[in-house]
């Protein structure tokens, strides 16, 4: 997944969710081998350790057992909390 594909996926998911917060983007999972190509290019941030790594206010989990994809809030459950509104692209 390229940075543009990630941003398009987030935008499409947010648009499709409409007024249903359970369908909004809730968690980005990234296979550790994709870290440099995807997340460094989108400039993921971490404002505080307890806030976690985020892109456009969506929590990111990186790991060797992860698949690179975007989950809805319903799919992510508590793993993506605390949820915030999707930040506009910079």
C-alpha positions as CSV (number, residue, x, y, z in Angstrom):
1,X,0.0,0.0,0.0
2,X,1.4,3.4,-1.0
3,X,0.9,6.5,1.0
4,X,-1.6,7.7,-1.6
5,X,-3.5,4.4,-1.5
6,X,-3.6,4.7,2.3
7,X,-5.0,8.2,2.2
8,X,-7.6,7.3,-0.5
9,X,-8.7,4.3,1.6
10,X,-9.1,6.5,4.7
11,X,-11.1,9.1,2.7
12,X,-13.3,6.5,1.0
13,X,-14.0,4.7,4.3
14,X,-14.9,8.0,6.0
15,X,-17.2,9.0,3.1
16,X,-18.9,5.6,3.1
17,X,-19.4,5.7,6.8
18,X,-21.8,8.7,6.6
19,X,-23.3,9.2,10.0
20,X,-22.4,5.8,11.3
21,X,-19.3,6.1,13.5
22,X,-18.8,2.3,13.6
23,X,-17.9,2.4,9.9
24,X,-15.4,5.2,10.1
25,X,-11.7,4.5,10.0
26,X,-10.6,3.1,13.3
27,X,-7.2,1.5,13.0
28,X,-4.4,1.3,10.5
29,X,-2.3,-1.9,10.7
30,X,1.0,-2.1,9.0
31,X,3.3,-5.1,8.3
32,X,6.7,-4.1,9.7
33,X,8.4,-4.5,6.3
34,X,6.1,-1.8,5.0
35,X,7.1,0.7,7.7
36,X,9.6,2.7,5.7
37,X,7.7,2.7,2.4
38,X,4.3,3.7,3.8
39,X,4.4,5.3,7.2
40,X,7.6,7.3,7.0
41,X,6.3,8.8,3.8
42,X,3.0,9.9,5.4
43,X,4.8,11.3,8.4
44,X,3.0,9.5,11.1
45,X,3.2,11.3,14.4
46,X,3.2,10.5,18.1
47,X,2.3,13.5,20.3
48,X,2.5,11.4,23.5
49,X,3.4,7.8,24.4
50,X,-0.1,7.1,25.7
51,X,-1.6,8.5,22.5
52,X,0.3,6.1,20.2
53,X,1.5,6.5,16.7
54,X,-1.2,8.1,14.4
55,X,-1.8,9.2,10.8
56,X,-4.6,11.7,10.3
57,X,-5.7,11.0,13.9
58,X,-6.1,7.3,13.3
59,X,-4.1,4.9,15.5
60,X,-1.4,2.8,13.8
61,X,-0.2,-0.6,14.9
62,X,3.0,-2.0,13.3
63,X,4.1,-5.6,13.6
64,X,5.6,-8.5,11.7
65,X,2.3,-10.4,12.1
66,X,0.1,-7.4,10.9
67,X,-1.4,-7.1,7.5
68,X,-1.2,-3.6,5.9
69,X,-4.8,-2.4,5.9
70,X,-7.4,0.0,7.4
71,X,-10.0,-1.3,9.8
72,X,-13.3,0.3,10.7
73,X,-14.0,1.2,14.3
74,X,-16.3,-1.8,14.6
75,X,-13.6,-4.1,13.4
76,X,-10.9,-2.4,15.5
77,X,-12.8,-2.4,18.7
78,X,-10.8,-1.0,21.6
79,X,-7.5,-1.3,19.7
80,X,-8.1,2.0,17.9
81,X,-9.4,4.0,20.9
82,X,-9.5,6.8,21.7
83,X,-11.2,7.6,18.4
84,X,-11.0,11.0,16.8
85,X,-12.3,12.7,13.7
86,X,-10.3,11.9,10.6
87,X,-7.9,14.8,10.0
88,X,-7.8,16.3,6.5
89,X,-4.9,15.6,4.3
90,X,-2.0,18.0,4.6
